[in-house]
């Protein structure tokens, strides 16, 4: 991270200053970035402490995974074992966590007397007897290792000490995400601090992203590795092709693939970067091209390859979700109908697709789930708030598109191609999986937070939209945007406080 | 540009903070304690002629409440009178008592009943009981299966594998703002050992002051760097 911060201080293109800087000098972090990192950690810690145990999406499953790693240094999925340890099951019972999940009218237990009795009982409960099969058990262990480290750091302690430690193991990735988006904006907009700040403020202040990144989940590390990959891919394209840049990109993409199978959607983006780099070096000798290919292949082999080897040794499926999503046959006409009806109202000639959400999924999933749907997604504002947020999102997309159009003659279209490849691969993968799971009778796979790996692009869109504001007013507009986002964050914290504890 | 940027952050945040305080000052609740069970369907018959259904032991926080809220099904007829008792688990002594007069409609027209039991601040575990001295049976609503796992439901002493939806409330609704100290106490339970209500006061202070200050400074410095 220190190395990345050193790059954060450097201008987007190597300058004479950067080349002549004293390498022994301690890296200085730009103040706006440092402040934003502090704010993100402060807000993340608030969410981690505020949200009741097991009241974040799938946190029961992810905590069970982390607990098995922390207690036995083992991976879950043994069909002979229960999914949850005795301690976790009993703790969830006492807190009333299962009843609270998804039911807005049900409160968690807040009796101090019961809590005191639980503390006395907790020490006698087994924490290492879980590890059975769950949906999360299919995930690779990379992100859970950090949760397990947090868990161990909270030893000795009760279940709730360990849970907070495990949440901190996710939270450490939030500032990495913020930093990566700052760097990405630096590559795209140059060393313009207001644009970088506006872009990085999106992951730092978007309440839903902070909420997820403060729970026990692999998603926090997923957002960080994806944001780093977007930055490194852009960096590799914006500068002359180099082995180091490609190797760094491939290494981060490989790391992301060991976090969640979703990250295989980054591979088309890597191929775009590799192809453009190869094209730009085509006049050089074949040895140079070979070096670039090796720069991609070797880090991928050292990350994904090692994970596949470990999984094979443990007789585990290394990319189970990916394989499951691509197996079997598909009705492509129906899939096209599904896609239409996800984003647009159904015309009379299309058969009504049986979505598990009510209303237009674009609104229900992409808008509501990405802006504010806490707990197990049941903690929400009234519908009017989301209609306003939908309009705001639409305006933002239009402004960002206008900015792109106005700058079309100066834009590096290779970067646009790279980012578009990543967006397309993720969206296609998500819709494909959602369609197939819905067909298989699932109650719904799609979640707004699955878009958060693209938070860097959302940050660029905000910065791009603000770039349309006349220069003399841009500072005020950026300030108002950031202040409004922070205010919305506070409102969301209040909403959660009211739902669970009032 | 710099002063405009700082003013932009602070103005947006100040407007938002006023909004947050206004919402907190007007958003009211009567809730003191809930066992966390929804009224999904009938789970326990309260037999006529003195039948009694009890839920306990409950250990609500030491906060004053004066009414018990529950849901009753009357099988499409007018409901019989019901007695509500708040009883000490240790001594069996009745700490609070209330009465729901007969003649109330079925659940479709009366989804909940809030029965005054006198002001109580229990500092010991209690049972909440509903007794039916009338001549018609009624059903208490709740959820199938035991959801509140630290207490049990009994009908005339026989355990039932279900839970009733019951809440303890205050008659006078209070705003979220005035209840904030209690809300922070609630939020501090079942958390890491070092966390207390003080933690939430500290976090609230940080979010309300340090966050906007840092953001304003960040925007100001960024604007200056760009200039």
Interface residues (C-beta under 8 A of the other chain):
Chain A: X30 X31 X32 X33 X35 X36 X38 X39 X42 X43 X45 X46 X49 X50 X52 X53 X91 X93 X94 X95 X96 X98 X99 X100 X103 X105 X106 X107 X108 X109 X110 X111 X112 X113 X114 X115 X117 X118 X119 X154 X157 X158 X160 X161 X163 X164 X165 X192 X193 X194 X196 X197 X201 X471 X472 X473 X474 X475 X476 X477 X478 X479 X480 X481 X482 X483 X484 X486 X487 X488 X490 X491 X493 X494 X497 X498 X500 X501 X502
Chain B: X1 X2 X4 X5 X6 X7 X8 X9 X10 X11 X12 X13 X15 X16 X17 X19 X20 X23 X24 X27 X29 X31 X33 X34 X35 X36 X37 X38 X58 X59 X60 X61 X125 X143 X147 X148 X149 X150 X176 X179 X183 X184 X185 X186 X187 X189 X190 X191 X192 X193 X195 X199 X200 X203 X206 X207 X208 X210 X211 X212 X214 X215 X216 X217 X218 X219 X221 X222 X223 X225 X226
